[in-house]
């Protein structure tokens, strides 16, 4: 294995590390690669970031934040191991590689969705947020959410012509299995966009405390052993934003349009970390804007940027989930918990 010859020797005792299993993208869509390794000290995770995305400064920032969060008491996050030079990353084959202890558990909530597991997931997020906020490096604000500002700009671009460009691309080059899905996404977006853009513009005017957040906390990034959360993984999208971003992303992923599930999840979070009225108000906006934009982002990646994904069927299943949620959002109006939207 080339990695064993070029990456592992840069770590202390790297010559004693043995590859166990190649996990590919480990269910993700970013283009990252994951290996499970065995070492005398225990199981390790070797992750190679998406090809061509070489940003050591950002990698260092993420690793520093995770070390700070772990030091504040959260043992659910991965800790990057240092190389012989003291860095926490290695460049090889057009990727940034990082090595960390393997976090036990499985991202299997959907196979056994229980109230105990839902509450444990949301309380683990509350614990993450509490630890991430400690110290001046973990918080800032109040200010507008950077993610909502970005979504507002994207929706305005779609309104100004990008949406029409995607529609033309569907006619020109979409594959037979993509065409009906793309048409449904475009149709649902046209029905929802005006109202959701109005909500996003109003939400951008709300100023709430910002802090270090996971940034992409969904089903596959929460590891369970039974009813206990054993790890939170893949912090490549870590950012400073409203914690409402993580709450909406995870609840939308875990319970989708189940109104009682939203109430249970939010109550579990607020048992540990109370939310302000403004933070609660942002949750449905994050959720609803995620629904309407996720499908359009996928069309942009597939048709305009021509990105390739190893598991085409997995992508199609993802699009089917998005379409179902877009349809449900129109039927439910205000969303799964009355004042909350759906992801």
C-alpha positions in Angstrom: 0.0 0.0 0.0 1.6 3.3 -1.1 0.2 5.0 2.0 2.1 2.7 4.3 5.3 3.7 2.5 4.7 7.4 2.1 2.4 8.6 4.9 2.7 6.3 7.9 6.5 6.6 8.2 6.0 10.3 9.0 4.4 9.3 12.3 6.1 7.9 15.4 6.1 4.1 15.3 4.4 4.3 11.8 6.4 1.3 10.7 4.3 -0.8 13.2 1.0 0.3 11.9 -1.0 -2.2 9.8 -3.9 -1.4 7.5 -7.0 -3.3 8.5 -9.8 -2.0 6.2 -10.3 0.5 3.4 -13.6 2.2 4.0 -13.6 4.4 0.9 -15.7 7.5 1.4 -17.2 6.0 4.6 -20.7 7.0 3.3 -19.8 10.6 2.6 -19.8 12.6 -0.6 -16.9 14.9 -0.1 -14.4 12.7 -1.9 -12.4 11.9 1.3 -10.9 8.5 1.9 -10.8 6.6 5.1 -8.7 3.7 6.4 -9.0 1.8 9.6 -5.5 0.8 10.9 -4.1 -1.3 13.7 -1.3 -0.2 15.9 0.2 -1.4 19.2 -1.5 1.5 20.9 -4.9 0.6 19.5 -7.0 1.1 16.4 -6.4 4.3 14.3 -8.3 6.2 11.6 -6.4 7.5 8.6 -8.4 10.1 6.7 -7.4 11.7 3.4 -9.2 14.9 2.5 -10.8 15.5 -0.8 -8.3 15.5 -3.7 -7.0 18.9 -4.6 -8.2 20.5 -1.4 -4.9 21.5 0.2 -5.4 24.0 2.9 -2.9 23.2 5.8 -3.8 26.4 7.6 -7.5 25.4 7.8 -6.5 21.9 8.8 -4.4 23.3 11.7 -7.2 25.5 12.8 -9.7 22.6 12.9 -7.2 20.4 14.8 -6.5 23.2 17.3 -10.3 23.6 17.9 -10.8 19.9 18.5 -7.9 19.8 20.9 -9.4 22.7 22.8 -12.8 21.1 22.8 -11.4 17.8 24.1 -9.4 19.8 26.8 -12.7 21.4 27.9 -14.1 17.9 28.6 -15.7 16.6 25.4 -14.2 13.1 24.7 -16.5 12.5 21.7 -14.3 14.2 19.1 -11.3 12.9 17.2 -7.8 14.1 18.1 -5.2 14.4 15.4 -1.9 12.7 16.2 1.4 14.6 15.6 3.9 13.6 13.0 7.6 13.3 13.7 7.9 17.0 12.7 5.1 18.0 15.1 2.6 18.8 12.4 -0.8 17.1 12.5 -1.2 16.5 8.7 0.7 15.0 5.8 0.5 15.9 2.1 0.5 12.9 -0.3 -1.1 12.2 -3.6 -2.9 15.5 -3.8 -4.6 15.0 -0.4 -4.1 16.2 3.2 -3.9 13.1 5.4 -4.6 13.1 9.2 -4.2 10.3 11.7 -6.3 9.9 14.9 -7.4 7.3 17.3 -10.3 5.2 16.0 -13.6 6.2 17.7 -15.7 3.1 18.4 -19.4 2.9 17.4 -21.6 2.9 14.4 -23.7 5.5 12.7 -26.8 3.4 12.8 -29.6 5.6 14.2 -31.9 4.9 11.3 -31.7 1.2 11.9 -32.9 1.6 15.5 -34.5 5.0 16.0 -35.5 5.2 19.6 -36.3 8.1 21.9 -33.3 7.3 24.1 -30.9 7.4 21.1 -32.4 10.7 19.8 -32.1 12.3 23.2 -28.5 11.0 23.6 -27.6 12.4 20.1 -29.0 15.9 20.9 -27.4 15.9 24.4 -24.0 15.0 22.8 -24.4 18.1 20.5 -25.2 20.2 23.5 -22.1 18.9 25.3 -20.0 19.6 22.2 -21.4 23.2 22.0 -20.8 23.8 25.7 -17.2 22.7 25.4 -16.6 24.5 22.1 -17.8 27.8 23.6 -15.3 27.9 26.4 -12.6 30.4 26.1 -12.4 33.5 23.8 -11.3 31.3 20.8 -14.6 29.5 20.9 -17.2 32.3 20.6 -17.9 35.7 19.1 -20.8 37.9 18.3 -23.6 38.6 18.4 -23.8 38.8 14.6 -25.7 37.5 11.6 -25.1 33.9 10.8 -22.4 33.5 8.0 -24.2 30.4 6.7 -27.5 32.1 6.3 -25.8 35.0 4.6 -24.2 32.5 2.2 -27.6 30.8 1.6 -29.2 34.1 0.9 -26.6 34.9 -1.8 -27.0 31.5 -3.4 -30.8 31.9 -3.6 -30.4 35.3 -5.1 -28.0 33.8 -7.7 -30.6 31.1 -8.5 -33.2 33.9 -8.8 -31.0 35.9 -11.1 -30.3 33.1 -13.6 -28.5 30.2 -12.1 -31.8 28.3 -11.7 -32.6 28.7 -15.4 -29.0 27.5 -16.2 -29.6 24.4 -14.2 -32.9 23.8 -16.0 -31.2 24.0 -19.4 -28.4 21.7 -18.2 -31.0 19.1 -17.3 -32.3 19.1 -20.8 -28.9 18.9 -22.4 -26.9 16.4 -20.4 -28.7 14.8 -17.5 -28.6 11.0 -17.5 -31.9 9.0 -17.8 -32.1 8.2 -14.1 -31.3 11.8 -13.2 -33.8 13.6 -15.5 -37.0 12.9 -13.6 -35.4 13.6 -10.2 -33.9 16.9 -11.5 -37.2 18.0 -12.8 -38.9 17.3 -9.5 -36.2 19.2 -7.6 -36.6 22.2 -9.9 -40.4 22.2 -9.7 -40.3 22.0 -5.9 -37.7 24.7 -5.7 -39.8 27.1 -7.8 -42.8 26.6 -5.5 -40.8 27.2 -2.3 -38.1 29.6 -3.2 -39.9 32.9 -2.8 -41.2 32.2 0.7 -38.0 30.6 1.9 -35.8 33.5 0.5 -38.1 35.9 2.4 -37.5 33.9 5.6 -33.7 33.8 5.1 -33.5 37.5 4.5 -35.4 38.2 7.7 -33.3 35.7 9.6 -30.0 37.3 8.4 -31.1 40.5 10.3 -31.2 38.6 13.6 -28.0 38.9 15.5 -27.2 35.9 17.8 -24.0 34.7 19.5 -21.7 32.8 17.2 -19.4 30.0 18.3 -17.4 27.1 16.9 -19.8 24.5 15.5 -19.4 21.2 13.7 -20.9 22.6 10.5 -22.2 19.4 8.9 -23.6 17.4 11.7 -25.9 14.7 10.2 -26.8 11.1 10.7 -23.6 9.6 9.5 -21.4 11.7 11.8 -22.9 10.5 15.1 -21.6 7.1 16.3 -23.6 4.9 18.7 -22.9 1.9 20.8 -26.4 0.8 21.8 -28.2 3.9 23.1 -24.9 5.7 24.0 -23.2 8.2 21.7 -19.5 7.2 21.4 -18.2 9.7 18.9 -18.9 12.7 16.7 -16.8 12.6 13.5 -15.8 14.4 10.3 -15.3 18.0 11.3 -14.0 19.1 7.9 -16.8 21.7 7.7 -16.2 23.1 11.2 -16.9 26.8 11.3 -17.9 29.7 13.6 -21.7 30.2 13.3 -24.9 29.9 15.3 -25.3 26.7 17.1 -28.8 26.6 15.6 -27.1 25.4 12.4 -25.9 22.1 14.0 -29.3 21.6 15.8 -31.3 22.0 12.6 -29.0 19.9 10.5 -28.9 16.9 12.8 -32.6 16.9 13.7 -33.6 17.2 10.1 -31.4 14.3 9.3 -32.5 12.1 12.2 -36.2 12.6 12.4 -36.9 14.4 9.1 -40.6 15.5 9.2 -41.6 13.8 12.5 -43.2 16.6 14.7 -42.9 14.7 18.0 -39.3 13.9 17.2 -38.4 17.5 16.8 -39.9 18.4 20.1 -38.2 15.5 21.9 -34.8 16.4 20.3 -35.0 20.1 21.1 -36.1 19.4 24.7 -33.2 17.0 25.2 -30.8 19.7 23.9 -32.2 22.4 26.1 -32.0 20.3 29.2 -28.3 20.9 28.9 -28.0 24.1 26.8 -31.0 26.5 26.8 -31.6 28.5 23.6 -32.6 32.1 23.3 -35.7 33.1 21.4 -33.6 34.3 18.5 -31.7 31.0 18.3 -35.0 29.0 18.3 -36.3 31.2 15.5 -33.3 30.5 13.4 -33.7 26.7 13.5 -36.6 26.4 11.1 -34.9 28.8 8.7 -31.7 26.7 8.6 -33.9 23.7 8.2 -36.2 24.9 5.4 -33.4 26.6 3.5 -31.4 23.4 3.7 -34.2 21.5 2.2 -34.7 23.8 -0.8 -31.0 24.4 -1.5 -29.7 20.9 -1.0 -31.3 19.6 -4.2 -30.2 22.6 -6.2 -26.6 22.2 -4.9 -26.6 18.6 -6.0 -27.8 19.6 -9.5 -25.0 22.2 -9.7 -22.4 19.7 -8.6 -23.6 17.0 -11.1 -24.5 19.1 -14.1 -22.4 22.2 -14.0 -19.3 21.2 -12.1 -19.5 17.6 -13.4 -18.4 16.1 -10.2 -17.9 12.3 -10.1 -19.1 10.2 -7.1 -18.0 6.6 -6.6 -21.4 5.3 -5.6 -23.9 6.6 -8.1 -26.8 4.7 -6.5 -26.1 6.3 -3.2 -26.3 9.8 -4.8 -29.7 8.9 -6.4 -31.0 7.7 -3.0 -29.8 11.0 -1.5 -31.8 12.9 -4.2 -34.9 10.8 -3.5 -34.7 11.7 0.2 -34.3 15.4 -0.7 -37.3 15.2 -3.1 -39.5 13.6 -0.4 -38.6 16.3 2.1 -39.2 19.1 -0.3 -42.7 17.7 -1.0 -43.3 17.2 2.7 -42.3 20.8 3.4 -45.0 22.1 1.1 -47.6 19.9 2.7 -46.6 20.7 6.3 -46.4 24.5 5.8 -44.6 25.6 9.0 -42.8 22.3 9.4 -42.6 19.3 11.7 -43.0 21.1 15.0 -45.3 23.9 14.2 -42.8 26.8 14.5 -40.0 24.7 13.2 -39.1 23.8 9.6 -37.8 20.6 8.1 -34.4 19.8 6.7 
